[in-house]
Amino acid sequence: MVNNAHDAGIPVCVCGEMASDPVGFIALLGIGVDEFGMRPAVIEKMRQLIPTLNKSNITGFMSNILKQDKQVNLRQLIDLTFL
């Protein structure tokens, strides 16, 4: 869905709890989400997290996960890999 939006020149924005959660934020970033809306209470925490992340690594990680046939604990994998 994100790729289809980008192909049409439409940016993808996500607001809500998933964007406010560090693991959710990383997953969304990895699938190409462009903009995030989050609760004011977590903005400072996310500002500290963002400079520590490498978007290319996250995108590659998510691409590999999405290609797998087996079920994985994505929350745990992201936490162990990036946090």
DAJO-V942116 format. One line per field, one symbol per residue. burial: b if it has 9 or more other C-alpha atoms within 8 Angstrom, else e. Layout:
burial = ???
//
This chain:
burial = ebeebbeeeebbbbbbeebbebbbbbbbbbbbbeebbbbeebbeebeebeeeeeeeebbbbbbeeeeeeeeeeeeeebbeeee
//
